[in-house]
């Protein structure tokens, strides 16, 4: 049986962070960078990105979420947000759900690790898509297409990390 990597329709959202490393959600305090992070930018600011921007050994937060290790985060969000901790947990249950628990990116090779074992393939950059959200902000998804590899590896995937030009990722959402 082949792994159902990233879901049959790629609907699953994967938020990842470097595995086995201390991570802090670091964002620039530069005003322009903060506006870009929030999704307000001009098309002229968008630039192609290489897979190397996401290179590394990454871990999904979904197992942390389901194990309760993010409960303190949800409690903090509830204290400063517009939902209860349980409502945040339910919201992120949908958003974090994935059957991929680890991704290793080296050069043009991506290895997806899931319950059914690893699936590996080589990928090439295939452009980007700009999405406009209901509240008027936007996001850029950088697309990569499989050039060869395991049948179970996704044919395409998209990175979203709130950046719109070449820069090393500190986290990402994968579609």
SVG drawing of the C-alpha trace seen along z (x, -y; Angstrom):
<svg xmlns="http://www.w3.org/2000/svg" viewBox="-14 -50 36 52">
<polyline fill="none" stroke="black" stroke-width="0.4" points="0.0,0.0 1.4,-3.4 1.4,-6.3 -1.3,-8.9 1.3,-11.6 -0.2,-15.1 -3.7,-13.7 -5.3,-12.5 -6.1,-16.0 -3.2,-17.8 -5.8,-19.5 -3.9,-18.8 -1.9,-21.6 1.5,-20.8 3.2,-23.4 6.7,-22.4 9.7,-23.4 13.3,-22.3 13.5,-18.9 15.6,-18.5 16.4,-22.2 15.4,-24.9 12.9,-27.0 11.4,-30.4 8.9,-32.0 11.3,-34.7 10.0,-37.5 11.7,-40.6 10.7,-43.8 11.4,-45.7 8.1,-47.4 8.2,-46.3 9.0,-42.7 6.1,-42.7 3.7,-43.9 4.8,-41.2 4.4,-38.6 0.8,-39.8 0.2,-39.5 0.4,-43.1 2.8,-43.5 3.1,-44.5 3.4,-42.0 6.8,-43.6 8.2,-42.4 7.6,-38.7 10.6,-36.8 11.2,-33.1 12.6,-30.9 14.8,-27.8 14.1,-24.6 17.2,-25.4 15.2,-28.1 13.5,-25.1 16.5,-22.8 16.8,-20.8 15.3,-18.2 11.7,-19.3 9.1,-18.0 5.4,-18.3 3.7,-20.0 0.7,-17.7 2.1,-14.9 2.9,-17.6 -0.7,-18.9 -2.3,-15.5 -0.1,-14.6 -1.1,-17.7 2.4,-19.2 0.9,-22.4 -1.8,-22.8 0.2,-25.6 0.3,-27.4 -3.4,-27.0 -4.0,-28.4 -1.8,-31.4 -3.7,-32.0 -7.0,-31.9 -5.8,-34.4 -4.9,-36.8 -7.3,-35.9 -11.0,-35.6 -11.5,-31.8 -11.3,-29.5 -8.3,-27.1 -10.6,-24.2 -11.8,-26.2 -8.2,-26.8 -7.4,-23.1 -10.3,-22.2 -9.3,-24.8 -5.7,-23.6 -6.8,-20.0 -8.1,-20.6 -5.3,-22.9 -2.4,-20.7 -3.8,-17.3 -1.4,-15.3 0.0,-11.8 3.5,-13.2 5.5,-13.6 8.9,-14.5 10.3,-16.0 14.0,-16.0 15.0,-18.4 18.5,-18.0 19.4,-19.7 16.5,-18.8 15.5,-15.7 12.6,-15.6 11.9,-12.6 8.4,-12.5 8.3,-10.3 4.9,-8.9 3.4,-5.9 3.8,-3.8 7.5,-4.6 9.4,-7.2 8.7,-8.3 11.4,-10.2 11.5,-12.1 13.4,-14.9 11.7,-18.2 12.0,-21.2 10.7,-24.7 7.4,-25.3 6.5,-28.9 4.3,-30.5 0.6,-31.3 -0.6,-34.4 -3.8,-34.0 -6.0,-36.8 -7.8,-36.2 -11.3,-37.4 -9.9,-40.2 -7.8,-41.6 -4.3,-40.3 -2.5,-37.9 -0.1,-35.0 2.4,-33.4 2.7,-29.7 5.8,-28.5 5.2,-25.3 7.5,-22.4 6.9,-19.5 8.3,-16.0 10.8,-15.1 11.5,-11.6 11.1,-9.3 8.8,-7.1 5.2,-6.8 3.9,-7.6 5.7,-11.0 3.4,-13.9 3.5,-15.0 3.4,-18.6 3.5,-20.5 3.4,-24.2 5.3,-26.0 3.9,-28.9 6.0,-30.6 4.8,-34.2 7.9,-35.2 7.7,-36.3 11.3,-36.4 14.4,-34.2 15.1,-33.8 15.7,-30.9 12.5,-29.5 12.0,-29.3 8.7,-27.4 6.3,-26.6 2.9,-25.4 2.9,-22.7 0.0,-22.0"/>
</svg>
